Amino acid sequence: MSQARWAVVVPVKRLGAAKSRLRGALSGVPHEELALALAADTLRAVLACPAVAEAVVVTDDAQVTAAARAAGARVLPDGPDAGLNAALRHGAAGATARWVAGLTADLPALRPAELAGALLAAQNGRPGVRRFVPDAPGSGTVLLTAPPGVPLDPRFGVGSAVAHAASGALPLTGDWPSLRRDVDTPTDLATASRLGLGPHTAALVAAAAHPARSAG
């Protein structure tokens, strides 16, 4: 089966409120810059993925909007303003591609080939069934997919892997370490660094590690 062309919805909070557990993770780096870098590297990988027809960013943050549009994504204002799942439903409703996926915005090590592999596995799975990719610890979710005609029905949040399974979605279990490595804590960021960060986040990590060099 040939690979479908997907719409990938990436919701991004206002930067000041995003990734609160990462606040202060990089010495000398403003929190908003780190949150933006995580989202920018995630989006960069999405747009480089050959399976993706469009990236839909749902946000009310002006900096995120500008960066997403400059990268080539379509931006929808977060009209519902009611959290991650409402933003995902809003983005899915505005997608033009028939196959739709929701992706978290904190995957700075994401490789386009791994995302393509997961989307192809979802496409080739049981017809009419939503699929999801658990995060590295296994309790959360990084990717949720829906085939044509099936609502995305996101259940992101604490314990989302169990919640998605309970809603009828089936897990995808491929070897996709960069896709599974979301970043919520400084420890997560260190693990993502070992996988290889995208350029935006890598530049901030380097600046924090060598402040005199970056200042000079």
C-alpha positions in Angstrom: 0.0 0.0 0.0 1.3 3.4 -0.9 1.8 5.9 1.9 -1.2 8.2 2.6 -0.8 12.0 2.7 -1.5 13.1 6.3 -2.5 16.2 8.1 -0.6 16.5 11.3 -2.1 18.7 14.0 0.4 20.3 16.4 -1.2 22.3 19.3 1.2 24.8 21.0 0.3 26.6 24.2 1.2 30.3 24.8 4.9 30.1 25.4 4.8 31.7 28.9 2.5 28.8 30.0 4.1 26.0 28.1 6.4 23.3 29.5 6.3 24.6 33.1 8.4 21.7 34.4 11.3 22.7 32.2 11.4 26.3 33.6 15.1 27.0 34.4 16.3 23.8 32.7 18.9 25.8 30.7 20.9 28.4 32.6 20.7 31.8 31.0 18.1 30.7 28.4 14.7 32.4 28.7 12.0 29.8 29.2 9.9 31.0 26.3 12.9 30.6 24.0 13.3 26.9 25.0 9.5 26.2 24.6 9.6 27.8 21.2 12.7 25.8 20.2 11.0 22.5 21.2 8.0 23.3 19.0 10.1 24.6 16.1 12.2 21.4 16.0 9.1 19.2 16.2 7.5 21.2 13.4 10.6 21.1 11.3 10.6 17.3 11.4 6.9 17.1 10.6 7.3 19.3 7.5 10.3 17.2 6.4 8.3 14.0 6.7 7.4 12.6 3.2 4.0 11.3 4.5 2.8 14.7 5.6 0.7 16.8 3.2 0.1 19.6 5.7 1.1 20.6 9.2 -1.7 22.5 11.1 -0.5 24.4 14.2 -3.1 25.4 16.7 -2.0 28.3 18.8 -2.7 31.8 20.1 0.9 32.7 20.6 2.2 35.4 18.3 5.8 34.1 18.2 4.7 30.5 17.5 2.4 31.8 14.8 5.2 33.6 13.1 7.6 30.8 13.3 5.1 28.2 12.1 4.1 30.2 9.1 7.7 31.0 8.2 8.4 27.2 8.3 5.5 26.5 6.0 2.8 25.3 8.4 -0.8 26.4 8.4 -1.9 28.2 11.6 -5.3 28.1 13.2 -6.1 30.3 16.2 -7.0 28.3 19.3 -10.6 29.3 19.1 -11.8 26.8 21.8 -9.1 27.9 24.2 -10.0 24.9 26.3 -6.9 22.9 26.5 -4.9 20.4 24.5 -7.7 18.0 23.5 -10.0 20.8 22.4 -7.2 22.3 20.3 -6.5 19.0 18.7 -10.2 18.5 17.8 -10.3 22.1 16.4 -7.2 21.4 14.3 -8.5 18.1 13.0 -11.7 19.7 12.0 -9.8 22.3 10.0 -7.5 19.7 8.3 -7.8 19.2 4.5 -6.0 15.8 4.2 -8.2 12.7 4.8 -5.8 11.0 7.2 -5.3 13.0 10.4 -2.8 12.8 13.2 -2.4 14.7 16.4 1.2 15.2 17.6 2.7 16.7 20.8 4.9 19.8 20.3 7.8 18.7 22.6 9.7 16.2 20.4 12.9 18.1 19.6 14.8 14.9 18.6 12.1 13.8 16.2 13.3 12.2 13.0 11.1 12.5 9.9 11.7 8.9 8.9 10.4 7.7 12.3 7.3 9.8 12.0 6.8 8.4 8.5 7.2 4.9 9.8 4.6 5.4 12.5 2.1 6.9 10.1 2.6 4.1 7.6 2.0 1.5 10.3 -1.2 3.3 11.3 -2.3 3.4 7.7 -1.6 -0.3 7.1 -3.3 -1.4 10.4 -6.8 -2.6 11.0 -9.3 -0.5 8.8 -11.3 2.2 10.6 -9.4 2.1 13.8 -7.5 4.9 15.6 -3.9 4.2 16.6 -1.6 5.8 19.1 2.1 5.8 19.9 2.9 5.8 23.7 5.7 7.9 25.0 9.0 6.4 26.2 7.8 5.7 29.8 4.6 4.1 28.3 2.0 6.1 30.2 1.6 9.1 27.9 0.9 9.5 24.2 2.9 11.4 21.6 1.0 10.6 18.5 -2.7 9.8 17.8 -4.0 8.9 14.3 -7.4 8.6 12.7 -8.3 7.2 9.3 -10.7 8.9 6.9 -14.2 9.3 8.4 -13.2 8.5 12.0 -13.0 11.3 14.6 -9.6 11.9 16.2 -11.2 11.8 19.7 -8.0 12.8 21.6 -7.6 11.9 25.3 -4.2 13.5 26.0 -3.3 14.2 29.6 -2.1 12.2 32.6 -2.5 8.5 31.8 -3.4 9.2 28.2 -2.1 5.8 26.9 -4.6 4.0 29.0 -7.3 6.5 28.1 -6.7 6.2 24.4 -6.7 2.4 24.7 -10.0 2.5 26.6 -11.5 4.7 23.9 -10.8 2.0 21.3 -7.5 3.2 19.9 -4.8 0.5 19.4 -1.1 1.1 20.3 1.6 1.2 17.7 4.8 -0.4 18.9 7.5 0.2 16.4 11.1 1.1 17.1 10.8 4.9 17.0 12.9 6.3 19.9 12.9 9.9 18.7 9.2 9.9 18.3 8.6 8.5 21.7 11.0 11.0 23.5 8.8 13.9 24.5 10.4 16.4 26.8 8.7 17.4 30.0 11.7 17.6 32.4 15.4 18.4 32.4 16.1 14.7 32.5 14.0 14.2 29.4 15.9 17.0 27.6 19.2 15.2 28.5 17.9 12.0 27.0 16.7 13.8 23.9 20.1 15.4 23.6 21.7 11.9 23.4 19.3 11.0 20.6 20.3 14.2 18.7 18.4 17.4 19.0 17.0 19.5 16.2 18.9 22.7 15.4 16.8 25.2 17.4 17.0 23.3 20.7 20.6 22.2 20.1 21.7 25.8 19.7 20.1 26.7 23.1 21.7 23.7 24.8 25.1 24.7 23.4 24.6 28.3 24.5 23.7 27.2 28.0 26.8 24.9 28.2 29.2 27.6 26.8 27.7 31.0 27.8 31.0 32.9 27.3 31.4 31.5 23.8 27.8 32.3 22.8 28.2 35.8 24.2 31.4 36.4 22.3 
